[in-house]
Amino acid sequence: MSIRDTLHKLLRQEDLNFLLTNRLPRRWLTQFMAWFSKIEQPLVSRASIAIWKFFSDLDLSEARKDHFTSMHDCFTRELKEGMRPLDLDPEVLASPCDAIVGACGRIEGTRVFQAKGFPYTLADLLGDEADLQNWCDGQFVTLRLTAAMYHHFHAPQDGTVEQMRYFSGDTWNVNPIALRRVEKLFCKNERVFLKLRLSGLGRCSGQRIALVPVAAILVASIRLHFLDVLLHLKYRGPKVVACDTPFVKGQEMGWFQHGSTIIVLAPKGFELCAQVSEGAGIRMGRPLMRWVG
């Protein structure tokens, strides 16, 4: 067994993985990495990216450029044109990002599951002020972005962002090991609630969906292009922003500076597409949910 395989096997041991990624000073490490990842010294950037490749399945063959000035530049890389074909069906919500599907299924009243036996409520996630009836008994999908993935996220359908709500919080790891051990983890971490009203030619026009990007340990930063704001641990701006920003399906909305999670909430009338199941991989633009009325 190679050194790489041995290290990977060690890191897959649950107790050790949880200790290394959660029991260390999370906020300090996150702020340090936010600084370190932007160092534009060639030796530092090349060594950092090489180590990243060693510990992950990082594939840069789809990247628009082949030289990166820093880890941050590599984390936030854009893709070559045509790398993510978009499902154009007006009654389909496309995946907003590359991801591994975590928990998914029907929202039981206002109860959602982060993992088997670990429920949380929409109020825990979105706040008591949110109009939770939009998603009561609807559908949800948890999309987990690993550190090696493409980190931009896109509009799942034509629509308008009506509100952004920012929640300051912790930086727990969001991998499956942590999700099985930390109750209401998504509701404790830094996150953003985006409320979108769908438009376009489909029968789902006028319905409201929610995207909830959740940050995690290390960089824990979320960029929203339409507000020109970077949300992170030191953000001190307004927590609620009324918006009226239109998007077309597939248009870029923002990006993470590190792998994390996006929770998609849809109202009654949507169902999961056939290929969406726990543990399945999905790419941005592929069918996620379909309106059935």
Contacts in CASP RR format, 6 or more apart in sequence:
PFRMAT RR
TARGET T0000
AUTHOR 0000-0000-0000
METHOD contacts of the structure
MODEL  1
MSIRDTLHKLLRQEDLNFLLTNRLPRRWLTQFMAWFSKIEQPLVSRASIA
IWKFFSDLDLSEARKDHFTSMHDCFTRELKEGMRPLDLDPEVLASPCDAI
VGACGRIEGTRVFQAKGFPYTLADLLGDEADLQNWCDGQFVTLRLTAAMY
HHFHAPQDGTVEQMRYFSGDTWNVNPIALRRVEKLFCKNERVFLKLRLSG
LGRCSGQRIALVPVAAILVASIRLHFLDVLLHLKYRGPKVVACDTPFVKG
QEMGWFQHGSTIIVLAPKGFELCAQVSEGAGIRMGRPLMRWVG
1 9 0 8 1.000
4 54 0 8 1.000
7 55 0 8 1.000
8 55 0 8 1.000
10 16 0 8 1.000
11 17 0 8 1.000
11 20 0 8 1.000
11 55 0 8 1.000
14 177 0 8 1.000
17 175 0 8 1.000
17 177 0 8 1.000
18 173 0 8 1.000
18 177 0 8 1.000
18 178 0 8 1.000
18 181 0 8 1.000
21 173 0 8 1.000
21 175 0 8 1.000
21 177 0 8 1.000
21 178 0 8 1.000
21 217 0 8 1.000
22 172 0 8 1.000
22 173 0 8 1.000
22 178 0 8 1.000
22 182 0 8 1.000
22 217 0 8 1.000
26 170 0 8 1.000
26 171 0 8 1.000
26 172 0 8 1.000
26 217 0 8 1.000
27 170 0 8 1.000
27 171 0 8 1.000
27 233 0 8 1.000
29 217 0 8 1.000
29 218 0 8 1.000
30 171 0 8 1.000
30 217 0 8 1.000
30 218 0 8 1.000
30 219 0 8 1.000
30 220 0 8 1.000
30 233 0 8 1.000
31 233 0 8 1.000
31 234 0 8 1.000
33 218 0 8 1.000
33 219 0 8 1.000
33 258 0 8 1.000
34 219 0 8 1.000
34 220 0 8 1.000
34 221 0 8 1.000
34 232 0 8 1.000
34 257 0 8 1.000
36 48 0 8 1.000
36 71 0 8 1.000
37 48 0 8 1.000
37 70 0 8 1.000
37 71 0 8 1.000
37 72 0 8 1.000
37 75 0 8 1.000
37 219 0 8 1.000
37 257 0 8 1.000
38 70 0 8 1.000
38 71 0 8 1.000
38 72 0 8 1.000
39 45 0 8 1.000
39 70 0 8 1.000
39 71 0 8 1.000
40 69 0 8 1.000
40 70 0 8 1.000
40 73 0 8 1.000
44 70 0 8 1.000
45 68 0 8 1.000
45 69 0 8 1.000
45 70 0 8 1.000
45 71 0 8 1.000
45 73 0 8 1.000
45 74 0 8 1.000
48 70 0 8 1.000
48 71 0 8 1.000
49 58 0 8 1.000
49 68 0 8 1.000
49 71 0 8 1.000
49 74 0 8 1.000
52 58 0 8 1.000
52 71 0 8 1.000
52 74 0 8 1.000
52 147 0 8 1.000
52 148 0 8 1.000
56 146 0 8 1.000
56 147 0 8 1.000
56 148 0 8 1.000
57 148 0 8 1.000
58 147 0 8 1.000
58 148 0 8 1.000
59 148 0 8 1.000
60 66 0 8 1.000
60 74 0 8 1.000
60 77 0 8 1.000
62 79 0 8 1.000
62 80 0 8 1.000
62 83 0 8 1.000
62 150 0 8 1.000
63 77 0 8 1.000
63 78 0 8 1.000
63 79 0 8 1.000
63 80 0 8 1.000
64 77 0 8 1.000
64 78 0 8 1.000
64 79 0 8 1.000
64 80 0 8 1.000
65 77 0 8 1.000
65 78 0 8 1.000
68 74 0 8 1.000
68 77 0 8 1.000
72 219 0 8 1.000
72 257 0 8 1.000
75 151 0 8 1.000
75 219 0 8 1.000
75 256 0 8 1.000
75 257 0 8 1.000
75 258 0 8 1.000
76 151 0 8 1.000
76 152 0 8 1.000
76 223 0 8 1.000
76 255 0 8 1.000
76 257 0 8 1.000
77 150 0 8 1.000
77 151 0 8 1.000
78 152 0 8 1.000
79 150 0 8 1.000
84 98 0 8 1.000
84 283 0 8 1.000
84 284 0 8 1.000
84 285 0 8 1.000
85 285 0 8 1.000
86 94 0 8 1.000
86 249 0 8 1.000
86 250 0 8 1.000
86 285 0 8 1.000
87 94 0 8 1.000
87 285 0 8 1.000
87 286 0 8 1.000
87 287 0 8 1.000
88 249 0 8 1.000
89 287 0 8 1.000
89 290 0 8 1.000
90 157 0 8 1.000
90 158 0 8 1.000
90 200 0 8 1.000
90 201 0 8 1.000
90 202 0 8 1.000
90 204 0 8 1.000
91 202 0 8 1.000
91 203 0 8 1.000
91 204 0 8 1.000
91 290 0 8 1.000
91 291 0 8 1.000
92 157 0 8 1.000
92 273 0 8 1.000
92 287 0 8 1.000
92 288 0 8 1.000
92 289 0 8 1.000
92 290 0 8 1.000
92 291 0 8 1.000
93 156 0 8 1.000
93 157 0 8 1.000
93 209 0 8 1.000
93 264 0 8 1.000
93 266 0 8 1.000
93 270 0 8 1.000
93 287 0 8 1.000
93 288 0 8 1.000
93 289 0 8 1.000
93 290 0 8 1.000
94 154 0 8 1.000
94 156 0 8 1.000
94 157 0 8 1.000
94 249 0 8 1.000
94 250 0 8 1.000
94 284 0 8 1.000
94 285 0 8 1.000
94 286 0 8 1.000
94 287 0 8 1.000
94 288 0 8 1.000
95 143 0 8 1.000
95 156 0 8 1.000
95 282 0 8 1.000
95 283 0 8 1.000
95 284 0 8 1.000
95 285 0 8 1.000
95 286 0 8 1.000
95 287 0 8 1.000
95 288 0 8 1.000
96 143 0 8 1.000
96 153 0 8 1.000
96 154 0 8 1.000
96 155 0 8 1.000
96 156 0 8 1.000
96 211 0 8 1.000
96 253 0 8 1.000
96 262 0 8 1.000
96 264 0 8 1.000
96 284 0 8 1.000
96 285 0 8 1.000
96 288 0 8 1.000
97 143 0 8 1.000
97 145 0 8 1.000
97 149 0 8 1.000
97 150 0 8 1.000
97 151 0 8 1.000
97 152 0 8 1.000
97 153 0 8 1.000
97 154 0 8 1.000
97 262 0 8 1.000
97 284 0 8 1.000
98 145 0 8 1.000
98 149 0 8 1.000
98 150 0 8 1.000
98 282 0 8 1.000
98 283 0 8 1.000
98 284 0 8 1.000
99 143 0 8 1.000
99 144 0 8 1.000
99 145 0 8 1.000
99 149 0 8 1.000
99 262 0 8 1.000
99 281 0 8 1.000
99 282 0 8 1.000
100 143 0 8 1.000
100 144 0 8 1.000
100 146 0 8 1.000
100 279 0 8 1.000
100 280 0 8 1.000
100 281 0 8 1.000
100 282 0 8 1.000
101 141 0 8 1.000
101 142 0 8 1.000
101 143 0 8 1.000
101 144 0 8 1.000
101 276 0 8 1.000
101 277 0 8 1.000
101 278 0 8 1.000
101 279 0 8 1.000
101 280 0 8 1.000
101 281 0 8 1.000
101 282 0 8 1.000
102 141 0 8 1.000
102 142 0 8 1.000
102 143 0 8 1.000
102 144 0 8 1.000
102 176 0 8 1.000
102 278 0 8 1.000
102 279 0 8 1.000
103 112 0 8 1.000
103 113 0 8 1.000
103 114 0 8 1.000
103 115 0 8 1.000
103 116 0 8 1.000
103 140 0 8 1.000
103 142 0 8 1.000
103 278 0 8 1.000
104 139 0 8 1.000
104 140 0 8 1.000
104 141 0 8 1.000
104 142 0 8 1.000
104 272 0 8 1.000
104 276 0 8 1.000
104 277 0 8 1.000
104 278 0 8 1.000
105 139 0 8 1.000
105 140 0 8 1.000
105 141 0 8 1.000
105 272 0 8 1.000
106 137 0 8 1.000
106 138 0 8 1.000
106 139 0 8 1.000
106 140 0 8 1.000
107 122 0 8 1.000
107 135 0 8 1.000
107 136 0 8 1.000
107 137 0 8 1.000
107 138 0 8 1.000
107 139 0 8 1.000
107 140 0 8 1.000
107 265 0 8 1.000
108 137 0 8 1.000
109 136 0 8 1.000
109 137 0 8 1.000
110 121 0 8 1.000
110 122 0 8 1.000
110 123 0 8 1.000
110 132 0 8 1.000
110 135 0 8 1.000
110 136 0 8 1.000
111 119 0 8 1.000
111 120 0 8 1.000
111 121 0 8 1.000
111 122 0 8 1.000
112 119 0 8 1.000
112 120 0 8 1.000
112 121 0 8 1.000
112 122 0 8 1.000
112 125 0 8 1.000
112 140 0 8 1.000
112 263 0 8 1.000
112 265 0 8 1.000
113 119 0 8 1.000
113 120 0 8 1.000
114 120 0 8 1.000
114 142 0 8 1.000
114 179 0 8 1.000
114 184 0 8 1.000
114 185 0 8 1.000
114 186 0 8 1.000
115 176 0 8 1.000
115 179 0 8 1.000
115 180 0 8 1.000
116 180 0 8 1.000
118 179 0 8 1.000
118 180 0 8 1.000
118 183 0 8 1.000
118 184 0 8 1.000
118 185 0 8 1.000
120 183 0 8 1.000
120 184 0 8 1.000
120 186 0 8 1.000
120 187 0 8 1.000
122 130 0 8 1.000
122 132 0 8 1.000
122 135 0 8 1.000
122 136 0 8 1.000
122 265 0 8 1.000
123 130 0 8 1.000
123 132 0 8 1.000
124 184 0 8 1.000
124 187 0 8 1.000
125 186 0 8 1.000
125 187 0 8 1.000
125 191 0 8 1.000
125 193 0 8 1.000
125 212 0 8 1.000
125 263 0 8 1.000
126 132 0 8 1.000
126 165 0 8 1.000
126 193 0 8 1.000
126 210 0 8 1.000
126 212 0 8 1.000
127 165 0 8 1.000
127 167 0 8 1.000
127 193 0 8 1.000
129 165 0 8 1.000
130 165 0 8 1.000
130 193 0 8 1.000
130 195 0 8 1.000
134 195 0 8 1.000
134 208 0 8 1.000
134 210 0 8 1.000
134 265 0 8 1.000
134 267 0 8 1.000
135 208 0 8 1.000
135 210 0 8 1.000
135 265 0 8 1.000
135 266 0 8 1.000
135 267 0 8 1.000
136 268 0 8 1.000
137 268 0 8 1.000
138 265 0 8 1.000
138 266 0 8 1.000
138 267 0 8 1.000
138 268 0 8 1.000
138 269 0 8 1.000
138 270 0 8 1.000
139 265 0 8 1.000
139 266 0 8 1.000
139 270 0 8 1.000
139 271 0 8 1.000
139 272 0 8 1.000
139 289 0 8 1.000
140 263 0 8 1.000
140 264 0 8 1.000
140 265 0 8 1.000
140 266 0 8 1.000
141 263 0 8 1.000
141 264 0 8 1.000
141 272 0 8 1.000
141 276 0 8 1.000
141 288 0 8 1.000
141 289 0 8 1.000
142 186 0 8 1.000
142 261 0 8 1.000
142 262 0 8 1.000
142 263 0 8 1.000
143 261 0 8 1.000
143 262 0 8 1.000
143 263 0 8 1.000
143 264 0 8 1.000
143 282 0 8 1.000
144 174 0 8 1.000
144 175 0 8 1.000
144 176 0 8 1.000
144 260 0 8 1.000
144 261 0 8 1.000
145 151 0 8 1.000
145 256 0 8 1.000
145 259 0 8 1.000
145 260 0 8 1.000
145 261 0 8 1.000
145 262 0 8 1.000
146 259 0 8 1.000
147 258 0 8 1.000
147 259 0 8 1.000
149 259 0 8 1.000
150 284 0 8 1.000
151 255 0 8 1.000
151 256 0 8 1.000
151 257 0 8 1.000
151 258 0 8 1.000
151 259 0 8 1.000
152 252 0 8 1.000
152 254 0 8 1.000
152 255 0 8 1.000
152 284 0 8 1.000
153 211 0 8 1.000
153 213 0 8 1.000
153 252 0 8 1.000
153 253 0 8 1.000
153 254 0 8 1.000
153 255 0 8 1.000
153 256 0 8 1.000
153 262 0 8 1.000
153 284 0 8 1.000
154 250 0 8 1.000
154 251 0 8 1.000
154 252 0 8 1.000
154 253 0 8 1.000
154 284 0 8 1.000
154 285 0 8 1.000
155 196 0 8 1.000
155 247 0 8 1.000
155 248 0 8 1.000
155 249 0 8 1.000
155 250 0 8 1.000
155 251 0 8 1.000
155 253 0 8 1.000
156 209 0 8 1.000
156 211 0 8 1.000
156 249 0 8 1.000
156 250 0 8 1.000
156 264 0 8 1.000
156 285 0 8 1.000
156 288 0 8 1.000
157 198 0 8 1.000
157 200 0 8 1.000
157 204 0 8 1.000
157 209 0 8 1.000
157 249 0 8 1.000
158 198 0 8 1.000
158 199 0 8 1.000
158 200 0 8 1.000
158 246 0 8 1.000
158 247 0 8 1.000
158 248 0 8 1.000
158 249 0 8 1.000
159 196 0 8 1.000
159 197 0 8 1.000
159 198 0 8 1.000
159 199 0 8 1.000
159 200 0 8 1.000
159 246 0 8 1.000
159 247 0 8 1.000
159 248 0 8 1.000
160 196 0 8 1.000
160 197 0 8 1.000
160 199 0 8 1.000
160 243 0 8 1.000
160 244 0 8 1.000
160 245 0 8 1.000
160 246 0 8 1.000
160 247 0 8 1.000
161 194 0 8 1.000
161 195 0 8 1.000
161 196 0 8 1.000
161 226 0 8 1.000
161 243 0 8 1.000
161 244 0 8 1.000
161 245 0 8 1.000
161 247 0 8 1.000
161 253 0 8 1.000
162 195 0 8 1.000
162 196 0 8 1.000
162 197 0 8 1.000
162 208 0 8 1.000
162 242 0 8 1.000
162 243 0 8 1.000
162 244 0 8 1.000
163 193 0 8 1.000
163 194 0 8 1.000
163 195 0 8 1.000
163 240 0 8 1.000
163 241 0 8 1.000
163 242 0 8 1.000
163 243 0 8 1.000
164 192 0 8 1.000
164 193 0 8 1.000
164 194 0 8 1.000
164 224 0 8 1.000
164 227 0 8 1.000
164 240 0 8 1.000
164 241 0 8 1.000
164 243 0 8 1.000
165 192 0 8 1.000
165 193 0 8 1.000
165 195 0 8 1.000
165 239 0 8 1.000
165 240 0 8 1.000
165 241 0 8 1.000
166 191 0 8 1.000
166 192 0 8 1.000
166 193 0 8 1.000
166 231 0 8 1.000
166 235 0 8 1.000
166 237 0 8 1.000
166 238 0 8 1.000
166 239 0 8 1.000
166 240 0 8 1.000
167 190 0 8 1.000
167 191 0 8 1.000
167 192 0 8 1.000
167 193 0 8 1.000
167 239 0 8 1.000
168 190 0 8 1.000
168 233 0 8 1.000
168 235 0 8 1.000
168 239 0 8 1.000
169 188 0 8 1.000
169 189 0 8 1.000
169 190 0 8 1.000
169 191 0 8 1.000
170 188 0 8 1.000
170 189 0 8 1.000
170 190 0 8 1.000
171 189 0 8 1.000
171 190 0 8 1.000
171 215 0 8 1.000
171 216 0 8 1.000
171 217 0 8 1.000
171 218 0 8 1.000
171 220 0 8 1.000
171 233 0 8 1.000
172 178 0 8 1.000
172 182 0 8 1.000
172 185 0 8 1.000
172 188 0 8 1.000
172 189 0 8 1.000
172 216 0 8 1.000
172 217 0 8 1.000
173 216 0 8 1.000
173 217 0 8 1.000
174 185 0 8 1.000
174 186 0 8 1.000
174 189 0 8 1.000
174 214 0 8 1.000
174 216 0 8 1.000
174 260 0 8 1.000
174 261 0 8 1.000
178 185 0 8 1.000
179 185 0 8 1.000
182 188 0 8 1.000
186 212 0 8 1.000
186 214 0 8 1.000
186 261 0 8 1.000
186 263 0 8 1.000
189 214 0 8 1.000
189 215 0 8 1.000
189 216 0 8 1.000
190 214 0 8 1.000
190 215 0 8 1.000
190 220 0 8 1.000
190 222 0 8 1.000
190 231 0 8 1.000
190 232 0 8 1.000
190 233 0 8 1.000
191 212 0 8 1.000
191 213 0 8 1.000
191 214 0 8 1.000
191 215 0 8 1.000
192 212 0 8 1.000
192 213 0 8 1.000
192 222 0 8 1.000
192 224 0 8 1.000
192 231 0 8 1.000
193 210 0 8 1.000
193 212 0 8 1.000
194 210 0 8 1.000
194 211 0 8 1.000
194 212 0 8 1.000
194 213 0 8 1.000
194 253 0 8 1.000
195 208 0 8 1.000
195 210 0 8 1.000
196 208 0 8 1.000
196 209 0 8 1.000
196 210 0 8 1.000
196 211 0 8 1.000
196 247 0 8 1.000
197 206 0 8 1.000
197 207 0 8 1.000
197 208 0 8 1.000
198 204 0 8 1.000
198 205 0 8 1.000
198 206 0 8 1.000
198 207 0 8 1.000
198 208 0 8 1.000
198 209 0 8 1.000
199 205 0 8 1.000
199 206 0 8 1.000
199 246 0 8 1.000
202 291 0 8 1.000
203 291 0 8 1.000
203 293 0 8 1.000
204 269 0 8 1.000
204 270 0 8 1.000
204 291 0 8 1.000
204 293 0 8 1.000
207 266 0 8 1.000
207 267 0 8 1.000
207 270 0 8 1.000
207 291 0 8 1.000
208 267 0 8 1.000
209 264 0 8 1.000
209 265 0 8 1.000
209 266 0 8 1.000
209 267 0 8 1.000
210 263 0 8 1.000
210 264 0 8 1.000
210 265 0 8 1.000
211 253 0 8 1.000
211 262 0 8 1.000
211 263 0 8 1.000
211 264 0 8 1.000
211 265 0 8 1.000
212 262 0 8 1.000
212 263 0 8 1.000
212 264 0 8 1.000
212 265 0 8 1.000
213 222 0 8 1.000
213 256 0 8 1.000
213 260 0 8 1.000
213 261 0 8 1.000
213 262 0 8 1.000
214 260 0 8 1.000
214 261 0 8 1.000
214 262 0 8 1.000
214 263 0 8 1.000
215 221 0 8 1.000
215 222 0 8 1.000
215 231 0 8 1.000
215 232 0 8 1.000
215 256 0 8 1.000
215 258 0 8 1.000
215 260 0 8 1.000
216 258 0 8 1.000
216 259 0 8 1.000
216 260 0 8 1.000
216 261 0 8 1.000
218 258 0 8 1.000
219 232 0 8 1.000
219 256 0 8 1.000
219 257 0 8 1.000
219 258 0 8 1.000
220 232 0 8 1.000
220 233 0 8 1.000
220 257 0 8 1.000
220 258 0 8 1.000
220 260 0 8 1.000
221 230 0 8 1.000
221 231 0 8 1.000
221 232 0 8 1.000
221 256 0 8 1.000
221 257 0 8 1.000
221 258 0 8 1.000
222 230 0 8 1.000
222 231 0 8 1.000
222 232 0 8 1.000
222 254 0 8 1.000
222 255 0 8 1.000
222 256 0 8 1.000
222 257 0 8 1.000
222 260 0 8 1.000
223 229 0 8 1.000
223 230 0 8 1.000
223 231 0 8 1.000
223 254 0 8 1.000
223 255 0 8 1.000
223 256 0 8 1.000
223 257 0 8 1.000
224 231 0 8 1.000
224 253 0 8 1.000
224 254 0 8 1.000
225 252 0 8 1.000
225 253 0 8 1.000
225 254 0 8 1.000
226 243 0 8 1.000
226 245 0 8 1.000
226 247 0 8 1.000
226 253 0 8 1.000
227 241 0 8 1.000
227 243 0 8 1.000
229 235 0 8 1.000
229 237 0 8 1.000
247 253 0 8 1.000
250 284 0 8 1.000
250 285 0 8 1.000
264 288 0 8 1.000
264 289 0 8 1.000
266 289 0 8 1.000
269 291 0 8 1.000
269 292 0 8 1.000
269 293 0 8 1.000
270 289 0 8 1.000
270 290 0 8 1.000
270 291 0 8 1.000
270 292 0 8 1.000
271 289 0 8 1.000
271 290 0 8 1.000
271 292 0 8 1.000
272 288 0 8 1.000
272 289 0 8 1.000
273 287 0 8 1.000
273 288 0 8 1.000
273 289 0 8 1.000
273 290 0 8 1.000
275 282 0 8 1.000
275 286 0 8 1.000
275 287 0 8 1.000
276 282 0 8 1.000
276 287 0 8 1.000
276 288 0 8 1.000
276 289 0 8 1.000
282 288 0 8 1.000
END
